[in-house]
Amino acid sequence: MRIAVLTCDGFNELDSFVALALLNRVPGWRADLCGPGKTVTSMNGVRVETQQDIEFLEQADAVLVGSGVRTREIVSDTKLMARIRLDPAGRLSGRNVRARWCWRRWGCWAMRRCAPM
């Protein structure tokens, strides 16, 4: 099971790091921090390297989307959002409650598989 933890600038460390740590403890699962660039900076200034680029979301078996202080701004970035080709019907998906703007943008707000984390 390959899992993408989508993380963008302004992210909440708890959403991304806790999910990453817990999911990587499950035998046979591999969770990777994915983002739009080589590095992302959290809402508290923590700068980390991503493990996969944002296009990895297409290949992942599951996708988790966290939130942060720039979530609405990121969803409004049409160039960035065009890089994300996510078919929620084809994979398990989850999100933090505050990341609902991302799911609305991808048209999966009402789908059962898009359950809050």
Helices and strands as residue ranges (DSSP letters): E 2-6, H 13-13, I 14-18, H 19-23, E 30-35, E 39-41, E 47-49, E 52-53, G 54-58, E 62-65, H 71-75, H 78-82, G 88-90, E 92-95, G 97-99, H 100-105, E 114-116
